[in-house]
């Protein structure tokens, strides 16, 4: 029997890896994209929709679920899987990113971080131990440690002190849920901002703690694509090759292809679902904005190469009408298409790695998405 | 071969009738409820959802579709069925009700009604001929004549003058699209406010014009249930028994049962879908509001007697969370349930009429919905 955490690499193509990760709710085939289900729902979609488009794992946000409906309430319902009727794996973040990125008043100390609820302004405290307890209540398959996500432009001194604290927090998380104490996996998060030596130091320290996977945090926080790719290509290949690698909160189709080329296995991002709600849709020929007048009488599908429910059933003219009329079905059909596009991209990536044609696939998308 | 307009009564139970109406896009089994798809979409649902819950016919709003995306544009797409990818019958209203009920500046003359767009304030004119041309462009299976819907509280003189004009408008509609000139059916609309003799006069005048069906307009416009039922029971049985009878814009489950008991065959209302978005849900045991705190930890389905997608998959606790979090999935799952409830009610009504048990069914719902 395969154990949660087991990670098997089937093929490589350059740094790119084609692997399987075992979790308590089943295997996931990597490289993989995880649709974001912030509040226990991938916005506008049902679990059946997600299974239909072959979403293998979704992400839940600890910060949001802790505040509403509350992780205790979710635990009494039997955990997030049962509450949301999602039978496949779930990864939960630690809530750190939301706490640090929201404008709410917050105070960071060695003990943890104090913040105010975005819902009612009430005061709350996240310690490393607390966010693990919350994630235990949620019952996710993969838990993330509490980290401080340092924004772009922070100075070296702050970044250095921060990564050292992130390491201490990571150790406290692991100590609070030692390896083998349950079916939930725990990933560490490499920080260190945009200093390669600090990134390496963060990684060295985290490697001494026994995590089931490693994530790269603190990218896509305001830096240029060039700077992000530089750090990505430096640090990703240094992550333990025998464990899953997760690039947090990234990104565009090209970012994902770049991440895979650097050896990353897992991705999540709100981009496809958020863009969908704004009318920006991903196609095999690049992005389009459905609100443009040129689509008013366009009777072709969004993407002739796509076989998703939206593309099989509706024209651009109808989708533009729904968008202009602010109809609920617009959000739904657009979200379905964009997530299907991302998941199809991941399937193409997995196939290409197995076939040894990953570079050609990457070049094809770079041509379609050039200048974006 | 059965022709559009053919109406066959299979069974009666008191005044209640169980019948089949043939349209250009297939047969509908009556009594029937028509979900409202104002802007070419039943809010939040796909055509597949509607087929799955056995919606036999949906309603489109001429006023909204004329303004956006425009009936000419829809005609160039091959009509509303093709534009919205809905293959079953569609009924379109005449736009009159929207023009009269919206606050926009409007001017009624014998020629028609001038009004301003709710979208951009632009000036428009609906004549009886114009609304038929629009409905021809939309390609609906059942067109409605332009009528003036008189609000509750209008005096007898106004109401009398108005119904006479409505008759003249009805004749102009029929003259503009004579019987047999196409596959689209045309229904006349009985007005006359809350005066039984005026209702009778309206009906007598309309009977002289050869319509494929007759509707009762001008009810549920602010009057009490008692007053509405009084007019309903007076006029519905007087409508030609060999043609379909349609009670416009009504209503609650009890209103529909009352309408059926008076001999009505067809209904439409925004109530189930609008209530769904407000968290008010219909069940076999009465209405519930999902936002109530008592449901926060309720792990049972909305309605134990319901087998809809929502009830088969989700608990009240989860539905309450989605509602509280204003999630798009809340609108969708709630709308699915409420429309499924209405369509199931109609199936029960059809079965009961065939079995001669309609009164018992009506009594059962009156007990569950008493005091509402």
Interface residues (C-beta under 8 A of the other chain):
Chain A: X39 X40 X41 X43 X44 X45 X46 X47 X48 X68 X69 X73 X76 X77 X83 X84 X85 X296 X297 X299 X309 X313 X314 X315 X317 X318 X320 X321 X322 X324 X325 X327 X328 X329 X331 X332 X333
Chain B: X39 X40 X41 X43 X44 X45 X46 X47 X48 X68 X69 X73 X76 X77 X83 X84 X85 X296 X297 X299 X309 X313 X314 X315 X317 X318 X320 X321 X322 X324 X325 X327 X328 X329 X331 X332 X333
